[in-house]
Amino acid sequence: MNPRLGNDLRIASPHAIPGVLHRHERCYTTKMPTNHRRHAITETDDIRNALEIARRTWPELAHKPGALLRQLILVGRNTLAHDHAAAARKRQQAVEKTSGALAGVFGADYLKELREDWPE
């Protein structure tokens, strides 16, 4: 038993992060093929089901789960963008439909009369 390690399997070094278990102390990400942020995802039942649907949709990517996830994300983005645009159009149509509906309801001096009732 190494006195620096005790019964712990972690590598004792000045650079080791407490609580992170590694068999060897070395960096696995020194030569990344991109400068973009990377994301990890756990394959839960929902994700597994989504990947299975994606495999049927894009059979040419069936053995590339990363590419399938990318396609799913892009389709999701496009769907959300479409939904947001449709909601904005619906709001604009509602504004146009009701525009001027209350014209003439309040007299020309309405605000002046209303403000006279306010304490100063």
Secondary structure, 3 states (H helix, E strand, C coil): CCCCCCCCCCCCCCCCCCCCCCCCCCCCCCCCCCCCCCCCCCCCHHHHHHHHHHHHHCHHHCCCHHHHHHHHHHHHHHHHHHHHHHHHHHHHHHHHHHCCCCCCCCCCCHHHHHHHCCCC
